[in-house]
């Protein structure tokens, strides 16, 4: 008997190849999936501005990459001894103005270069609620714990999101005609407005994603939110804060993602890489024995075979680790 409702997955509706270049934007759930993609040796660029939660901040970030915008002092604020940008995560905050600008602009340049050649944009929206900086009305990506009186908070409409993304994606496709887009809604609940308020926010995001996928053939949707809410509704799948998915849930959603999005060849490559990783994690009883040296040589041959078959793979770390252990 089946004691749960399984979310229907659109297997085969779109395919991500292992050689594809993936650019990920969005909430902290993006970082979780991005880490798994990076671990699987995908070529990724993850959150050039740091974590961004609302669709408009994500769109503004992409627009800045398109324009190759360069940050200057006018784009920064200085509070409590730190320089920071309202568009960026606190990881880009520094005591020195020059360090802040260098970190932001270096990352923007790298992101702009990657965006031009990306095969996929993976966009995870977290909330439809935005903060507008009262001084000039712009939507911010991060409030940096500044007083709430400096911001106006409001709920976006699905229409606002759809119109913004139609214009943005048209520009992106003009520069990169083969670009594909995969939307997800973060399963992380934003509880500041209560359970009902969170559902209203997610509903706006779901409507916007649905309309974009209906009207733009290069836009697709993966149901991360639905999997968490319907298949994994038990609280054992949540972290201690009862809001974020636990590692078990993230891994389950990842398996659904693989089944839905990856080609058979991609899954084969991931399996081979997983075997190499497990082999390198093996702790021998006697690391100086000839048997272990033979074992390492076999792993090294497998790594070099993967490099030969897939030249884009970055397995230098694994190859070096094998060589170091062989010399001991």
C-alpha positions as CSV (number, residue, x, y, z in Angstrom):
1,X,0.0,0.0,0.0
2,X,1.1,3.5,-0.7
3,X,0.6,5.8,2.3
4,X,1.6,9.1,0.6
5,X,0.7,11.2,-2.4
6,X,3.6,11.3,-4.8
7,X,4.1,14.5,-6.9
8,X,4.0,13.8,-10.6
9,X,7.4,14.6,-12.2
10,X,7.7,15.8,-15.8
11,X,10.4,13.2,-16.7
12,X,11.8,13.9,-20.2
13,X,10.1,17.2,-20.7
14,X,13.5,18.9,-20.6
15,X,17.0,17.6,-20.2
16,X,20.2,18.9,-18.5
17,X,23.4,17.4,-19.8
18,X,26.5,17.1,-17.5
19,X,28.5,19.4,-19.9
20,X,25.9,22.2,-19.6
21,X,26.9,25.4,-17.9
22,X,24.4,26.1,-15.1
23,X,23.8,29.5,-13.4
24,X,21.8,29.4,-10.1
25,X,20.0,32.3,-8.5
26,X,17.8,32.5,-5.5
27,X,17.1,31.6,-1.9
28,X,19.3,29.5,0.4
29,X,17.7,26.4,-1.0
30,X,19.6,27.3,-4.2
31,X,22.8,27.0,-2.3
32,X,21.8,23.5,-1.1
33,X,21.1,22.2,-4.6
34,X,24.1,24.2,-6.0
35,X,26.4,22.4,-3.6
36,X,25.1,19.0,-4.8
37,X,25.6,20.1,-8.4
38,X,29.1,21.3,-7.7
39,X,29.9,18.1,-5.9
40,X,28.8,16.3,-9.0
41,X,31.3,18.3,-11.0
42,X,28.8,20.4,-13.0
43,X,30.1,23.7,-14.2
44,X,28.1,26.1,-12.0
45,X,27.9,29.7,-11.0
46,X,25.9,30.1,-7.8
47,X,24.4,33.3,-6.6
48,X,26.7,36.1,-7.9
49,X,25.1,38.5,-5.4
50,X,24.8,36.0,-2.6
51,X,21.4,34.7,-1.5
52,X,18.5,36.6,-2.9
53,X,14.9,35.8,-2.0
54,X,12.5,37.8,-4.1
55,X,12.0,37.6,-7.9
56,X,12.6,41.4,-8.4
57,X,16.0,41.4,-6.7
58,X,17.1,38.4,-8.7
59,X,15.9,40.1,-11.9
60,X,17.8,43.3,-11.0
61,X,21.0,41.2,-10.4
62,X,20.7,39.6,-13.8
63,X,20.1,43.0,-15.4
64,X,23.3,44.4,-13.8
65,X,25.3,41.4,-15.2
66,X,23.8,42.0,-18.7
67,X,24.8,45.7,-18.5
68,X,28.2,44.8,-16.9
69,X,27.4,47.4,-14.3
70,X,30.3,48.5,-12.1
71,X,29.7,49.4,-8.5
72,X,31.1,52.6,-7.0
73,X,31.0,54.4,-3.7
74,X,27.5,55.8,-4.6
75,X,26.2,52.2,-4.5
76,X,27.4,51.5,-1.0
77,X,26.2,52.3,2.5
78,X,28.4,52.6,5.6
79,X,27.0,51.6,9.0
80,X,28.6,50.1,12.2
81,X,32.0,50.2,10.6
82,X,31.1,48.2,7.6
83,X,30.7,49.0,3.9
84,X,27.9,47.1,2.1
85,X,25.5,47.0,-0.8
86,X,21.7,46.7,-0.4
87,X,21.8,44.3,-3.4
88,X,24.3,41.9,-1.9
89,X,24.5,39.4,0.9
90,X,26.6,40.3,4.0
91,X,29.4,38.1,2.7
92,X,30.2,41.1,0.5
93,X,30.4,43.5,3.5
94,X,33.9,44.8,4.5
95,X,35.4,47.4,6.9
96,X,37.3,48.9,4.0
97,X,35.4,50.5,1.1
98,X,38.0,49.4,-1.5
99,X,37.7,45.7,-0.3
100,X,34.0,45.8,-0.6
101,X,34.0,47.3,-4.1
102,X,36.8,44.9,-5.3
103,X,34.9,41.8,-4.0
104,X,31.6,43.0,-5.6
105,X,33.0,44.0,-9.0
106,X,35.3,41.0,-9.3
107,X,32.3,38.7,-8.7
108,X,30.1,40.7,-11.1
109,X,32.7,40.4,-13.9
110,X,32.9,36.7,-13.4
111,X,29.1,36.4,-13.3
112,X,28.7,38.5,-16.5
113,X,31.2,36.3,-18.4
114,X,29.4,33.1,-17.2
115,X,25.9,34.4,-18.1
116,X,26.9,35.0,-21.7
117,X,27.7,31.3,-22.2
118,X,25.3,29.7,-19.7
119,X,23.1,26.9,-21.0
120,X,20.6,27.0,-18.1
121,X,19.4,29.5,-15.5
122,X,18.0,27.7,-12.4
123,X,16.0,30.3,-10.5
124,X,14.5,29.6,-7.1
125,X,12.1,32.2,-5.7
126,X,11.6,32.3,-2.0
127,X,9.1,35.0,-1.3
128,X,6.9,37.5,-3.1
129,X,7.3,40.1,-0.4
130,X,9.8,42.8,-1.1
131,X,11.5,45.7,0.8
132,X,11.8,49.0,-1.0
133,X,14.5,51.6,0.1
134,X,12.5,54.7,1.0
135,X,15.3,57.0,-0.1
136,X,14.9,56.1,-3.7
137,X,12.2,53.4,-4.1
138,X,14.5,50.7,-5.3
139,X,13.9,47.1,-4.3
140,X,16.7,45.7,-2.1
141,X,18.2,42.3,-2.0
142,X,19.3,42.5,1.6
143,X,18.2,44.8,4.5
144,X,21.4,44.2,6.5
145,X,19.4,44.6,9.7
146,X,18.9,48.3,9.1
147,X,15.9,49.9,10.9
148,X,12.6,48.8,9.3
149,X,11.5,52.5,9.2
150,X,13.9,52.9,6.3
151,X,12.0,50.5,4.1
152,X,8.5,50.0,2.6
153,X,7.4,46.4,2.7
154,X,4.8,45.1,0.3
155,X,3.5,42.0,-1.6
156,X,4.3,41.7,-5.3
157,X,1.6,40.7,-7.8
158,X,2.0,37.8,-10.2
159,X,1.5,40.3,-13.0
160,X,4.5,42.4,-11.9
161,X,6.7,39.4,-11.8
162,X,5.6,38.0,-15.1
163,X,6.0,41.4,-16.9
164,X,9.5,41.9,-15.4
165,X,10.7,38.4,-16.4
166,X,9.2,38.5,-19.9
167,X,11.3,41.7,-20.7
168,X,14.4,40.4,-18.9
169,X,14.3,36.9,-20.5
170,X,13.8,38.4,-23.9
171,X,17.0,40.4,-23.5
172,X,18.9,37.4,-22.1
173,X,17.8,35.3,-25.1
174,X,18.9,38.0,-27.5
175,X,22.4,37.7,-26.1
176,X,22.3,33.9,-25.6
177,X,19.7,32.4,-27.9
178,X,20.0,28.8,-26.6
179,X,19.5,29.7,-23.0
180,X,16.9,27.6,-21.1
181,X,15.3,28.6,-17.8
182,X,14.1,26.3,-14.9
183,X,12.0,27.9,-12.2
184,X,11.5,26.4,-8.7
185,X,9.7,27.8,-5.6
186,X,11.7,27.4,-2.4
187,X,10.2,24.9,0.1
188,X,11.5,27.1,2.9
189,X,8.7,28.8,4.7
190,X,8.8,32.5,5.4
191,X,6.9,32.8,8.7
192,X,7.1,36.5,9.5
193,X,3.6,36.9,8.2
194,X,2.3,33.7,9.7
195,X,1.3,30.4,8.0
196,X,-1.5,32.1,5.9
197,X,0.8,34.9,4.8
198,X,3.5,32.5,3.7
199,X,0.9,30.6,1.6
200,X,-0.3,33.8,0.0
201,X,3.3,34.7,-0.9
202,X,4.0,31.2,-2.3
203,X,0.8,31.4,-4.3
204,X,1.9,34.6,-6.0
205,X,5.2,32.9,-7.0
206,X,3.4,29.8,-8.2
207,X,1.1,31.8,-10.4
208,X,3.9,33.8,-11.9
209,X,6.1,30.8,-12.6
210,X,3.1,29.0,-14.2
211,X,2.3,31.9,-16.5
212,X,5.9,32.2,-17.7
213,X,6.2,28.5,-18.4
214,X,2.8,28.5,-20.2
215,X,3.8,31.4,-22.6
216,X,7.6,31.0,-23.0
217,X,8.7,27.6,-24.5
218,X,12.2,27.8,-23.0
219,X,10.9,28.1,-19.5
220,X,10.3,25.0,-17.3
221,X,9.2,24.3,-13.8
222,X,10.5,21.8,-11.2
223,X,8.1,21.2,-8.2
224,X,10.5,21.4,-5.2
225,X,7.9,23.2,-3.2
226,X,5.2,20.7,-3.9
227,X,7.5,17.7,-3.1
228,X,8.2,19.2,0.3
229,X,4.6,20.2,1.1
230,X,2.9,17.0,-0.2
231,X,5.4,14.1,-0.1
232,X,7.5,15.2,2.8
233,X,4.9,16.9,5.0
234,X,6.0,15.1,8.2
235,X,8.1,17.3,10.5
236,X,10.9,14.7,10.6
237,X,11.9,16.1,7.2
238,X,12.5,19.6,8.7
239,X,15.5,21.1,10.4
240,X,15.3,22.1,14.0
241,X,13.8,25.5,13.2
242,X,10.8,23.6,11.6
243,X,11.1,25.9,8.5
244,X,14.1,24.7,6.5
245,X,14.3,21.2,4.9
246,X,16.5,18.7,6.7
247,X,19.4,17.2,4.8
248,X,17.2,14.1,4.3
249,X,14.6,16.2,2.5
250,X,17.2,18.1,0.4
251,X,18.6,14.7,-0.7
252,X,15.2,13.4,-1.6
253,X,14.4,16.5,-3.6
254,X,17.8,16.1,-5.3
255,X,17.0,12.6,-6.3
256,X,13.7,13.8,-7.8
257,X,15.6,16.5,-9.6
258,X,18.0,14.0,-11.1
259,X,15.2,11.8,-12.2
260,X,13.3,14.7,-13.8
261,X,16.1,16.8,-15.3
262,X,19.1,14.7,-16.1
263,X,19.9,12.7,-19.2
264,X,20.8,9.0,-18.8
265,X,24.4,9.8,-19.7
266,X,24.5,12.5,-17.0
267,X,23.3,10.1,-14.4
268,X,25.9,7.6,-15.5
269,X,28.7,10.2,-15.1
270,X,27.4,11.1,-11.6
271,X,27.5,7.4,-10.7
272,X,31.1,7.1,-11.9
273,X,32.1,10.2,-10.0
274,X,30.3,8.9,-6.9
275,X,32.3,5.7,-7.1
276,X,35.6,7.6,-7.2
277,X,34.5,9.8,-4.3
278,X,33.6,6.7,-2.2
279,X,36.8,5.0,-3.1
280,X,38.9,8.0,-1.9
281,X,36.9,8.1,1.3
282,X,37.9,4.5,2.1
283,X,40.2,4.3,5.1
284,X,42.7,1.4,4.6
285,X,43.9,-0.7,7.5
286,X,47.5,-0.3,6.2
287,X,47.9,2.8,3.9
288,X,51.5,1.7,3.1
289,X,50.6,-1.8,1.9
290,X,51.0,-2.8,-1.8
291,X,47.4,-3.8,-1.9
292,X,46.3,-0.2,-1.1
293,X,48.8,1.2,-3.6
294,X,47.2,-1.1,-6.3
295,X,43.8,0.1,-5.2
296,X,44.9,3.8,-5.6
297,X,46.4,3.1,-9.0
298,X,43.0,1.7,-10.2
299,X,41.3,4.8,-8.9
300,X,43.8,7.0,-10.7
301,X,43.2,5.1,-14.0
302,X,39.5,5.6,-13.5
303,X,40.0,9.4,-12.9
304,X,42.1,9.7,-16.0
305,X,39.6,7.8,-18.0
306,X,36.9,10.2,-17.0
307,X,39.1,13.2,-17.9
308,X,39.8,11.6,-21.3
309,X,36.1,11.0,-22.0
310,X,34.9,14.3,-20.5
311,X,37.6,17.0,-20.9
312,X,35.5,19.7,-19.2
313,X,35.5,17.7,-15.9
314,X,37.6,19.2,-13.1
315,X,38.9,16.2,-11.3
316,X,42.4,17.7,-10.5
317,X,41.7,17.6,-6.7
318,X,41.0,13.8,-6.9
319,X,43.9,13.1,-9.1
320,X,46.3,15.0,-6.9
321,X,45.0,13.2,-3.8
322,X,45.7,9.9,-5.4
323,X,49.2,10.8,-6.4
324,X,50.0,12.2,-2.9
325,X,48.8,9.0,-1.3
326,X,50.8,6.8,-3.7
327,X,54.0,8.7,-2.8
328,X,53.6,8.0,0.9
